[in-house]
Amino acid sequence: MATSLSVNHDFAASPAAVYALLTDRAFLQRRLEATGGTDPVVVSLDVAADGATVVTRQAIPASVLPSMVASLIPGDPVTERTENWRVDGNGYQADFGVVIKGAPASLKGTMSLTASGTGSTLKVDGQATVPIPLFGGKIESVVAEQVDALLTKENSYTATTLAS
């Protein structure tokens, strides 16, 4: 079983302007540092004319996780997120994956960055999967909630940066 995540965020900037930030190493590092977690790092960033691959990593303090989740993972869990962006007409599409090192939990899905009104919309659709009998569904819900909260912080930071 998997738990779905669907989030939309609007920006007062073109898809190209938002994409430029989402593929800028300095911006990504600042956003990681501003949105929480420990030891945030842009692991790799490969940008080409037809797309980009972004890999980021950060640890989540076990103290902020529900006790049921924290008890299953030793120490502070480290998450690694990979985004594979490609140009799609006047917008951008990405496949993404989030893995939690040392835990049987993952989140995979797609992102689309398209023009809307006078700006753009980032749509994220994903599925959290935790293949643990009995508790998997509950942990998937926590993963989806945590990622939703993180995306909200990240997109707020992105919107503020675009406005400045």
DRENPA-3360 file (N, C-alpha, C; in nm, 2 decimals, always signed):
BEGIN
1 = MATSLSVN = +0.08/-0.12/+0.00/+0.00/+0.00/+0.00/+0.09/+0.12/+0.00 ~ +0.04/+0.23/-0.06/+0.11/+0.36/-0.06/+0.02/+0.47/-0.02 ~ +0.08/+0.58/+0.03/+0.00/+0.70/+0.06/+0.03/+0.81/-0.03 ~ -0.07/+0.87/-0.09/-0.05/+0.97/-0.19/-0.03/+1.11/-0.13 ~ +0.05/+1.19/-0.21/+0.08/+1.33/-0.17/+0.05/+1.41/-0.30 ~ -0.02/+1.52/-0.29/-0.05/+1.61/-0.40/-0.05/+1.75/-0.35 ~ +0.04/+1.83/-0.40/+0.06/+1.97/-0.36/+0.07/+2.06/-0.48 ~ +0.01/+2.18/-0.47/+0.02/+2.28/-0.57/+0.07/+2.41/-0.51;
9 = HDFAASPA = +0.17/+2.47/-0.57/+0.22/+2.60/-0.52/+0.23/+2.70/-0.64 ~ +0.18/+2.82/-0.62/+0.18/+2.92/-0.72/+0.29/+3.02/-0.69 ~ +0.35/+3.07/-0.80/+0.46/+3.17/-0.79/+0.43/+3.28/-0.88 ~ +0.47/+3.40/-0.84/+0.45/+3.52/-0.92/+0.57/+3.55/-1.02 ~ +0.61/+3.44/-1.08/+0.72/+3.45/-1.18/+0.70/+3.34/-1.28 ~ +0.76/+3.36/-1.40/+0.75/+3.26/-1.51/+0.81/+3.13/-1.47 ~ +0.77/+3.02/-1.54/+0.83/+2.89/-1.51/+0.98/+2.89/-1.53 ~ +1.03/+2.97/-1.63/+1.18/+2.98/-1.65/+1.25/+3.04/-1.53;
17 = AVYALLTD = +1.19/+3.15/-1.47/+1.25/+3.21/-1.36/+1.25/+3.12/-1.24 ~ +1.14/+3.04/-1.21/+1.14/+2.95/-1.10/+1.24/+2.84/-1.13 ~ +1.24/+2.78/-1.25/+1.33/+2.67/-1.28/+1.48/+2.72/-1.26 ~ +1.51/+2.84/-1.30/+1.64/+2.89/-1.28/+1.69/+2.89/-1.14 ~ +1.60/+2.92/-1.05/+1.63/+2.91/-0.90/+1.64/+2.76/-0.86 ~ +1.55/+2.68/-0.91/+1.55/+2.54/-0.87/+1.67/+2.46/-0.92 ~ +1.75/+2.52/-1.01/+1.87/+2.46/-1.06/+1.99/+2.54/-1.04 ~ +1.99/+2.63/-0.93/+2.10/+2.71/-0.89/+2.15/+2.66/-0.76;
25 = RAFLQRRL = +2.28/+2.62/-0.76/+2.34/+2.56/-0.64/+2.34/+2.65/-0.52 ~ +2.37/+2.78/-0.54/+2.37/+2.87/-0.42/+2.23/+2.88/-0.36 ~ +2.13/+2.90/-0.45/+1.99/+2.91/-0.40/+1.95/+2.78/-0.33 ~ +1.98/+2.66/-0.39/+1.94/+2.54/-0.33/+2.01/+2.52/-0.19 ~ +2.13/+2.56/-0.18/+2.20/+2.54/-0.05/+2.14/+2.63/+0.06 ~ +2.11/+2.76/+0.02/+2.04/+2.85/+0.11/+1.90/+2.80/+0.15 ~ +1.83/+2.75/+0.05/+1.69/+2.70/+0.08/+1.70/+2.58/+0.18 ~ +1.80/+2.49/+0.16/+1.81/+2.37/+0.25/+1.84/+2.42/+0.39;
33 = EATGGTDP = +1.93/+2.52/+0.40/+1.97/+2.57/+0.53/+1.85/+2.64/+0.60 ~ +1.77/+2.71/+0.52/+1.66/+2.79/+0.57/+1.54/+2.71/+0.61 ~ +1.52/+2.59/+0.56/+1.40/+2.51/+0.58/+1.42/+2.40/+0.68 ~ +1.53/+2.39/+0.75/+1.54/+2.29/+0.86/+1.62/+2.17/+0.82 ~ +1.64/+2.08/+0.91/+1.72/+1.97/+0.89/+1.86/+2.00/+0.93 ~ +1.95/+1.90/+0.95/+2.08/+1.92/+0.98/+2.18/+1.87/+0.87 ~ +2.29/+1.93/+0.87/+2.39/+1.89/+0.77/+2.34/+1.90/+0.62 ~ +2.27/+2.00/+0.59/+2.21/+2.01/+0.45/+2.32/+2.03/+0.35;
41 = VVVSLDVA = +2.31/+1.96/+0.24/+2.41/+1.98/+0.13/+2.35/+1.95/-0.01 ~ +2.40/+2.02/-0.10/+2.37/+1.99/-0.24/+2.47/+1.89/-0.28 ~ +2.43/+1.77/-0.30/+2.53/+1.66/-0.33/+2.58/+1.68/-0.47 ~ +2.49/+1.70/-0.56/+2.53/+1.72/-0.70/+2.42/+1.80/-0.78 ~ +2.47/+1.87/-0.88/+2.38/+1.95/-0.96/+2.44/+1.95/-1.10 ~ +2.37/+1.89/-1.20/+2.41/+1.88/-1.33/+2.31/+1.94/-1.42 ~ +2.34/+2.06/-1.48/+2.25/+2.13/-1.56/+2.29/+2.12/-1.71 ~ +2.20/+2.09/-1.80/+2.22/+2.09/-1.94/+2.11/+2.17/-2.01;
49 = ADGATVVT = +2.13/+2.19/-2.14/+2.03/+2.27/-2.21/+1.89/+2.21/-2.21 ~ +1.88/+2.07/-2.20/+1.75/+2.01/-2.20/+1.70/+1.96/-2.06 ~ +1.77/+2.00/-1.95/+1.72/+1.96/-1.82/+1.83/+1.97/-1.72 ~ +1.80/+1.91/-1.60/+1.89/+1.91/-1.49/+1.87/+1.80/-1.39 ~ +1.97/+1.76/-1.33/+1.96/+1.66/-1.22/+2.01/+1.72/-1.09 ~ +1.93/+1.72/-0.99/+1.96/+1.78/-0.86/+1.95/+1.68/-0.75 ~ +2.06/+1.66/-0.67/+2.06/+1.57/-0.56/+2.09/+1.65/-0.43 ~ +2.00/+1.64/-0.34/+2.03/+1.71/-0.21/+2.02/+1.61/-0.09;
57 = RQAIPASV = +2.08/+1.64/+0.02/+2.08/+1.55/+0.13/+2.07/+1.64/+0.26 ~ +1.99/+1.59/+0.36/+1.99/+1.65/+0.49/+1.94/+1.55/+0.59 ~ +1.97/+1.57/+0.72/+1.92/+1.48/+0.82/+1.81/+1.55/+0.89 ~ +1.72/+1.46/+0.94/+1.60/+1.51/+1.02/+1.62/+1.47/+1.16 ~ +1.62/+1.57/+1.25/+1.64/+1.54/+1.39/+1.54/+1.44/+1.44 ~ +1.58/+1.33/+1.50/+1.48/+1.23/+1.55/+1.39/+1.29/+1.65 ~ +1.43/+1.39/+1.71/+1.34/+1.46/+1.82/+1.21/+1.52/+1.76 ~ +1.21/+1.55/+1.63/+1.09/+1.61/+1.57/+1.00/+1.51/+1.51;
65 = LPSMVASL = +1.04/+1.38/+1.51/+0.96/+1.28/+1.45/+0.87/+1.21/+1.55 ~ +0.76/+1.16/+1.51/+0.67/+1.09/+1.60/+0.75/+0.97/+1.66 ~ +0.73/+0.94/+1.79/+0.81/+0.84/+1.85/+0.80/+0.70/+1.78 ~ +0.69/+0.67/+1.72/+0.68/+0.54/+1.65/+0.78/+0.53/+1.54 ~ +0.79/+0.65/+1.46/+0.89/+0.65/+1.35/+1.03/+0.65/+1.40 ~ +1.06/+0.74/+1.50/+1.19/+0.75/+1.55/+1.25/+0.62/+1.61 ~ +1.16/+0.54/+1.67/+1.20/+0.41/+1.72/+1.24/+0.31/+1.62 ~ +1.20/+0.33/+1.50/+1.24/+0.23/+1.39/+1.37/+0.27/+1.32;
73 = IPGDPVTE = +1.42/+0.39/+1.34/+1.54/+0.43/+1.27/+1.64/+0.48/+1.37 ~ +1.76/+0.42/+1.37/+1.87/+0.46/+1.46/+1.92/+0.60/+1.43 ~ +1.93/+0.69/+1.53/+1.98/+0.82/+1.51/+1.89/+0.91/+1.43 ~ +1.95/+1.02/+1.37/+1.88/+1.11/+1.29/+1.87/+1.06/+1.15 ~ +1.75/+1.03/+1.10/+1.74/+0.98/+0.96/+1.79/+1.08/+0.86 ~ +1.87/+1.03/+0.76/+1.92/+1.11/+0.65/+1.83/+1.09/+0.53 ~ +1.78/+1.20/+0.47/+1.70/+1.19/+0.35/+1.79/+1.24/+0.23 ~ +1.77/+1.17/+0.12/+1.84/+1.21/+0.00/+1.73/+1.22/-0.11;
81 = RTENWRVD = +1.73/+1.34/-0.17/+1.62/+1.37/-0.28/+1.69/+1.39/-0.41 ~ +1.64/+1.32/-0.51/+1.69/+1.34/-0.65/+1.57/+1.39/-0.74 ~ +1.60/+1.49/-0.81/+1.50/+1.55/-0.90/+1.57/+1.55/-1.04 ~ +1.50/+1.48/-1.14/+1.55/+1.48/-1.28/+1.45/+1.56/-1.36 ~ +1.50/+1.69/-1.39/+1.41/+1.79/-1.46/+1.44/+1.78/-1.61 ~ +1.34/+1.81/-1.69/+1.35/+1.82/-1.83/+1.25/+1.93/-1.88 ~ +1.29/+1.99/-1.99/+1.21/+2.09/-2.06/+1.09/+2.02/-2.12 ~ +0.97/+2.09/-2.10/+0.85/+2.04/-2.15/+0.77/+2.16/-2.21;
89 = GNGYQADF = +0.79/+2.18/-2.34/+0.72/+2.30/-2.40/+0.77/+2.43/-2.33 ~ +0.68/+2.51/-2.28/+0.71/+2.63/-2.21/+0.73/+2.61/-2.06 ~ +0.73/+2.49/-2.02/+0.75/+2.46/-1.87/+0.85/+2.35/-1.85 ~ +0.84/+2.28/-1.74/+0.94/+2.18/-1.70/+0.87/+2.07/-1.63 ~ +0.92/+1.95/-1.64/+0.87/+1.83/-1.58/+0.98/+1.76/-1.50 ~ +0.95/+1.69/-1.40/+1.06/+1.62/-1.32/+1.00/+1.49/-1.26 ~ +1.09/+1.39/-1.26/+1.06/+1.27/-1.18/+1.15/+1.29/-1.06 ~ +1.09/+1.26/-0.94/+1.17/+1.28/-0.82/+1.16/+1.15/-0.73;
97 = GVVIKGAP = +1.26/+1.14/-0.64/+1.26/+1.03/-0.55/+1.32/+1.08/-0.42 ~ +1.27/+1.04/-0.31/+1.33/+1.07/-0.18/+1.35/+0.93/-0.11 ~ +1.47/+0.91/-0.06/+1.49/+0.79/+0.01/+1.54/+0.83/+0.15 ~ +1.51/+0.75/+0.25/+1.55/+0.77/+0.39/+1.65/+0.66/+0.41 ~ +1.78/+0.70/+0.43/+1.89/+0.61/+0.44/+1.87/+0.52/+0.57 ~ +1.88/+0.39/+0.55/+1.87/+0.30/+0.67/+1.73/+0.27/+0.70 ~ +1.63/+0.31/+0.62/+1.49/+0.28/+0.66/+1.42/+0.24/+0.53 ~ +1.32/+0.15/+0.55/+1.25/+0.10/+0.43/+1.14/+0.20/+0.39;
105 = ASLKGTMS = +1.17/+0.32/+0.37/+1.08/+0.42/+0.33/+1.12/+0.50/+0.21 ~ +1.03/+0.53/+0.12/+1.06/+0.61/+0.01/+0.94/+0.69/-0.04 ~ +0.97/+0.79/-0.12/+0.87/+0.87/-0.18/+0.91/+0.90/-0.32 ~ +0.82/+0.87/-0.42/+0.85/+0.89/-0.56/+0.73/+0.95/-0.62 ~ +0.77/+1.03/-0.73/+0.66/+1.10/-0.80/+0.70/+1.19/-0.91 ~ +0.62/+1.28/-0.94/+0.65/+1.37/-1.05/+0.62/+1.52/-1.01 ~ +0.69/+1.61/-1.07/+0.66/+1.75/-1.05/+0.64/+1.82/-1.19 ~ +0.56/+1.91/-1.20/+0.54/+1.99/-1.32/+0.54/+2.14/-1.28;
113 = LTASGTGS = +0.61/+2.22/-1.36/+0.62/+2.36/-1.34/+0.57/+2.42/-1.47 ~ +0.45/+2.48/-1.46/+0.38/+2.53/-1.58/+0.33/+2.68/-1.56 ~ +0.31/+2.74/-1.67/+0.26/+2.88/-1.67/+0.12/+2.88/-1.62 ~ +0.08/+2.98/-1.54/-0.06/+2.99/-1.49/-0.08/+3.14/-1.46 ~ -0.18/+3.20/-1.52/-0.21/+3.34/-1.49/-0.09/+3.42/-1.53 ~ -0.05/+3.50/-1.44/+0.07/+3.59/-1.46/+0.20/+3.53/-1.41 ~ +0.19/+3.40/-1.36/+0.31/+3.34/-1.30/+0.32/+3.20/-1.34 ~ +0.34/+3.11/-1.24/+0.35/+2.97/-1.27/+0.30/+2.89/-1.15;
121 = TLKVDGQA = +0.28/+2.76/-1.18/+0.24/+2.67/-1.07/+0.33/+2.55/-1.07 ~ +0.37/+2.51/-0.95/+0.45/+2.39/-0.93/+0.35/+2.28/-0.87 ~ +0.33/+2.18/-0.94/+0.25/+2.07/-0.90/+0.33/+1.95/-0.86 ~ +0.31/+1.90/-0.74/+0.39/+1.78/-0.70/+0.29/+1.67/-0.67 ~ +0.31/+1.55/-0.73/+0.23/+1.43/-0.70/+0.33/+1.32/-0.67 ~ +0.30/+1.25/-0.56/+0.39/+1.15/-0.52/+0.32/+1.04/-0.44 ~ +0.39/+0.93/-0.41/+0.35/+0.82/-0.34/+0.45/+0.78/-0.23 ~ +0.42/+0.78/-0.11/+0.50/+0.74/+0.00/+0.48/+0.59/+0.02;
129 = TVPIPLFG = +0.59/+0.51/+0.03/+0.58/+0.37/+0.05/+0.67/+0.33/+0.16 ~ +0.61/+0.25/+0.26/+0.68/+0.19/+0.37/+0.64/+0.05/+0.38 ~ +0.71/-0.05/+0.33/+0.67/-0.19/+0.33/+0.69/-0.26/+0.46 ~ +0.62/-0.21/+0.57/+0.63/-0.27/+0.70/+0.49/-0.32/+0.74 ~ +0.47/-0.44/+0.76/+0.34/-0.49/+0.80/+0.28/-0.42/+0.93 ~ +0.16/-0.40/+0.93/+0.08/-0.33/+1.04/+0.11/-0.18/+1.05 ~ +0.24/-0.14/+1.05/+0.27/+0.00/+1.08/+0.30/+0.08/+0.95 ~ +0.32/+0.02/+0.84/+0.36/+0.08/+0.72/+0.27/+0.20/+0.68;
137 = GKIESVVA = +0.14/+0.18/+0.68/+0.04/+0.28/+0.64/+0.05/+0.41/+0.73 ~ +0.07/+0.38/+0.86/+0.08/+0.50/+0.95/+0.21/+0.58/+0.93 ~ +0.32/+0.50/+0.90/+0.44/+0.57/+0.88/+0.44/+0.64/+0.74 ~ +0.37/+0.58/+0.64/+0.36/+0.65/+0.51/+0.29/+0.78/+0.53 ~ +0.18/+0.78/+0.62/+0.11/+0.91/+0.64/+0.20/+1.02/+0.70 ~ +0.29/+0.97/+0.79/+0.38/+1.07/+0.86/+0.48/+1.12/+0.75 ~ +0.53/+1.03/+0.67/+0.63/+1.07/+0.56/+0.56/+1.17/+0.47 ~ +0.44/+1.14/+0.43/+0.36/+1.24/+0.34/+0.34/+1.37/+0.41;
145 = EQVDALLT = +0.30/+1.37/+0.53/+0.28/+1.49/+0.61/+0.41/+1.57/+0.62 ~ +0.52/+1.51/+0.65/+0.65/+1.58/+0.67/+0.69/+1.64/+0.54 ~ +0.68/+1.56/+0.43/+0.72/+1.61/+0.30/+0.63/+1.73/+0.26 ~ +0.50/+1.72/+0.28/+0.41/+1.83/+0.25/+0.45/+1.96/+0.33 ~ +0.48/+1.94/+0.46/+0.53/+2.06/+0.54/+0.66/+2.11/+0.48 ~ +0.75/+2.03/+0.45/+0.88/+2.07/+0.39/+0.86/+2.15/+0.26 ~ +0.77/+2.09/+0.17/+0.75/+2.16/+0.04/+0.68/+2.30/+0.06 ~ +0.60/+2.31/+0.16/+0.54/+2.44/+0.19/+0.65/+2.54/+0.23;
153 = KENSYTAT = +0.74/+2.50/+0.32/+0.85/+2.58/+0.36/+0.94/+2.62/+0.24 ~ +0.97/+2.52/+0.16/+1.06/+2.54/+0.05/+1.00/+2.64/-0.05 ~ +0.87/+2.62/-0.08/+0.80/+2.70/-0.18/+0.78/+2.85/-0.12 ~ +0.76/+2.86/+0.01/+0.75/+2.99/+0.07/+0.88/+3.06/+0.05 ~ +0.99/+2.99/+0.08/+1.13/+3.05/+0.06/+1.15/+3.09/-0.08 ~ +1.11/+3.00/-0.17/+1.13/+3.03/-0.32/+1.05/+3.16/-0.36 ~ +0.92/+3.17/-0.31/+0.84/+3.28/-0.35/+0.90/+3.41/-0.29 ~ +0.95/+3.40/-0.17/+1.02/+3.52/-0.11/+1.14/+3.56/-0.19;
161 = TLAS = +1.22/+3.47/-0.23/+1.34/+3.49/-0.31/+1.30/+3.56/-0.44 ~ +1.20/+3.50/-0.50/+1.16/+3.56/-0.63/+1.11/+3.70/-0.62 ~ +1.05/+3.73/-0.51/+0.99/+3.87/-0.48/+1.10/+3.97/-0.45 ~ +1.21/+3.92/-0.41/+1.32/+4.02/-0.37/+1.41/+4.06/-0.48;
% end
